[in-house]
Amino acid sequence: MPSSLLPPDIRVFERGWLSSNNILLLGQDNTALVDSGYASHSQQTVALVASALGDRPLDQLVNTHLHSDHCGGNAALQHRYPALHTAIPPGLAESVRQWDVDALTYAPTGQTCPAFRFDALLQPGSEVRLGDRLWQVHAAPGHDTHSVVLFEPEARVLLSADALWERGFGVVFPELEGERAFDAVASTLDVIEALNPAIVIPGHGAVFADPTAALAYARSRLDSFVADPSRHLRHGVKVLLKFKLLELQTVDTDALLHWARSTPYFARIYQQHFASVEFSGWVDALLDDLVRAGAAARVGAMVHNAG
């Protein structure tokens, strides 16, 4: 279902995988944006929003969760719109207030997010008015412990963030940290099914109108990870490598290996699960997987983003 079939007051800026989708909500007296993309795309985010708004200000900004690809444009938007009211889920509010890049996972994942402020919290179980619509806030742990999804019951539109894509869901980051979270993913999928959305705007990828098929695919994928957690670990580190390639586009293999070695997520996962093989060989094998999948390309000593 193309985003052009959404209600006219809901616009989706579908971004590449480095940046989350941005959802612009246009009310008669209020404008709001859900999620702001990655830092290196922040000026593009500002330009997209400004072009759509014209002379109108952006009044509200909300984040479904605080991964760098969903809030990396917050600071730039706050600079462009000084009166911008910003709301975040409550779980990491103190970490944002103190700007703790370790607790926020930006340092452990080797990613970037400029510091931003917030004005309010998106409390699960509450409602928030964005544009002219009243959106329910639902807890959506799994991919991120503190994530929320937003549901508008009149049009039955769900902003699913990384809890549900048309083909799967986001890496279950608590599992990479050694915490059990696959049950939380399953519970969140149950919440989404109970909401019975007609239209789903995911955090990445196209808007879709067949949540039943998406939920079935997501549950099948989750079952495969539960049956073989090492498969999810390998998937997670490949996603982190791919994300870095999306950011850099082209990088020397040795430089990428140095980045991986100095990135705490990689070091911890390697030491805990893959230390029986040599580190550089392990990373090289992950890159080979990305090349076979068409997500990367090798030319001499260089690795290029692809796909």
Residue pairs with C-beta under 8 A, 6 or more apart in sequence:
1 199
1 206
1 207
1 208
1 209
2 206
2 207
3 11
3 12
3 14
3 201
3 206
3 207
6 12
6 157
6 199
6 201
6 207
7 155
7 157
8 26
9 25
9 26
9 27
9 131
9 132
9 133
10 23
10 24
10 25
10 26
10 131
10 155
10 157
10 201
11 23
11 24
11 25
11 26
11 52
12 21
12 22
12 23
12 24
12 201
12 207
13 21
13 22
13 23
13 24
13 45
13 48
14 21
14 205
14 206
14 207
15 21
15 22
15 37
15 41
15 204
16 246
17 204
17 242
17 243
17 246
18 37
18 38
18 40
18 41
18 69
18 243
18 246
18 247
19 37
19 38
19 41
19 44
19 45
19 69
19 72
19 73
20 35
20 36
20 37
20 38
20 69
20 70
20 161
20 162
20 203
20 204
21 35
21 201
21 202
21 203
21 204
21 205
22 33
22 34
22 35
22 36
22 37
22 45
22 48
22 49
22 73
23 33
23 34
23 35
23 159
23 201
24 31
24 32
24 33
24 49
24 52
24 53
25 31
25 32
25 33
25 34
25 130
25 131
25 133
26 52
26 131
27 130
27 131
27 132
27 133
28 132
30 59
30 60
30 129
30 130
30 131
30 132
31 53
31 56
31 57
31 58
31 59
31 60
31 131
32 58
32 59
32 60
32 61
32 62
32 130
32 131
33 49
33 58
33 60
33 61
33 62
33 77
34 62
34 63
34 64
34 130
34 150
34 159
35 62
35 63
35 64
35 70
35 71
35 161
35 203
36 42
36 45
36 61
36 63
36 70
36 71
36 72
36 73
36 74
36 76
36 77
37 44
37 45
37 69
37 70
37 72
37 73
38 68
38 69
38 72
38 73
38 112
38 247
39 68
39 72
39 73
39 75
39 112
39 113
39 114
40 72
40 112
40 247
41 72
41 73
42 72
42 73
42 75
42 76
42 77
42 114
43 76
45 73
45 76
45 77
46 73
46 76
46 77
46 80
49 58
49 77
49 80
50 80
57 81
57 83
57 84
58 77
58 80
58 81
58 84
59 83
59 84
59 85
60 84
60 85
60 86
60 87
60 130
61 74
61 77
61 78
61 84
61 85
61 86
61 87
62 86
62 87
62 88
62 122
62 128
62 130
62 150
63 70
63 71
63 74
63 86
63 87
63 88
63 89
63 122
64 70
64 89
64 140
64 147
64 148
64 149
64 150
64 159
64 161
64 162
64 203
65 71
65 89
65 143
65 144
65 146
65 147
65 148
65 161
65 162
66 88
66 89
66 92
66 96
66 104
66 144
66 146
67 105
67 144
67 162
67 173
68 106
68 109
68 111
68 112
68 113
69 111
69 243
70 161
70 162
70 203
71 88
71 113
71 116
72 112
72 113
72 114
74 86
74 114
74 116
75 114
75 115
75 116
76 114
77 84
78 84
78 86
78 116
78 117
85 119
85 120
86 116
86 117
86 118
86 119
86 120
87 118
87 119
87 120
87 121
87 122
87 128
88 96
88 118
88 121
88 122
89 121
89 122
89 124
89 146
89 147
89 148
90 121
90 122
90 123
90 146
91 145
91 146
92 103
92 104
92 146
93 118
93 121
95 103
95 104
96 104
96 116
96 117
96 118
97 118
99 115
101 107
101 113
102 108
104 113
105 111
105 173
106 112
106 113
107 264
108 263
108 264
108 265
109 240
109 243
109 263
109 265
110 240
110 244
110 259
110 262
110 263
110 265
110 266
111 243
111 247
112 247
122 128
122 137
122 148
123 137
124 137
124 138
124 139
124 148
125 137
125 138
125 139
126 137
127 134
127 135
127 136
127 137
128 134
128 135
128 137
128 150
129 135
130 150
133 152
133 154
133 155
134 152
135 150
135 151
135 152
135 159
136 150
136 151
136 152
136 153
137 148
137 150
138 148
138 149
138 150
138 151
138 191
138 195
139 147
139 148
139 188
139 191
140 147
140 148
140 149
140 160
140 161
140 163
140 188
140 191
140 192
141 147
141 181
141 184
141 187
141 188
142 163
142 169
142 172
142 174
142 181
142 182
142 184
142 185
142 186
142 187
142 188
143 161
143 162
143 163
143 169
143 170
143 171
143 172
143 173
143 185
144 162
144 170
144 173
144 174
145 174
145 179
145 181
145 184
147 161
147 162
147 163
148 161
149 158
149 159
149 160
149 161
149 163
149 188
149 191
149 192
150 158
150 159
151 157
151 158
151 159
151 195
151 197
152 158
155 198
155 199
156 195
156 196
156 197
156 198
156 199
157 197
157 198
157 199
157 200
157 201
158 164
158 192
158 195
158 197
158 199
158 200
158 201
158 211
159 201
160 192
160 197
160 200
160 201
160 202
160 203
161 170
161 202
161 203
162 169
162 170
162 202
162 203
162 204
163 169
163 170
163 185
163 188
163 189
163 192
164 188
164 189
164 192
164 200
164 202
164 211
164 214
164 215
164 218
165 202
165 203
165 204
165 205
165 214
165 218
166 200
166 202
166 205
166 206
166 208
166 210
166 214
166 217
167 205
167 214
167 217
168 217
168 218
168 221
169 185
169 189
169 218
169 221
169 222
170 203
170 204
171 232
171 235
171 236
171 239
172 181
172 182
172 185
172 225
172 232
172 236
173 181
173 236
174 180
174 181
174 184
175 181
175 182
175 225
175 229
175 232
175 233
175 236
176 233
176 236
176 237
176 265
176 269
177 268
178 268
178 272
182 222
182 225
182 226
185 222
186 219
186 222
189 215
189 218
189 219
189 222
192 211
192 215
193 211
193 215
196 211
197 211
198 209
199 207
199 208
199 209
200 207
200 208
200 209
200 211
200 214
201 207
202 208
208 214
224 231
225 231
225 232
225 235
230 273
233 269
233 273
234 286
234 289
236 269
237 265
237 266
237 269
237 286
238 286
238 289
238 290
240 263
240 265
240 266
241 256
241 260
241 283
241 286
241 287
241 290
241 296
242 290
242 295
242 296
242 305
244 251
244 256
244 259
245 251
245 256
245 290
245 295
245 296
245 303
245 304
245 305
246 305
248 305
249 304
249 305
250 302
250 303
250 304
250 305
251 259
251 302
251 303
252 301
252 302
252 303
253 287
253 298
253 301
253 302
253 303
254 301
256 283
256 287
256 303
257 280
257 283
260 266
260 283
261 267
261 279
266 283
270 279
270 282
274 282
277 285
287 296
287 298
287 303
290 296
291 297
291 298
293 307
294 306
294 307
295 305
295 306
295 307
296 303
296 304
296 305
296 306
296 307
297 303
297 304
297 305
297 306
298 304
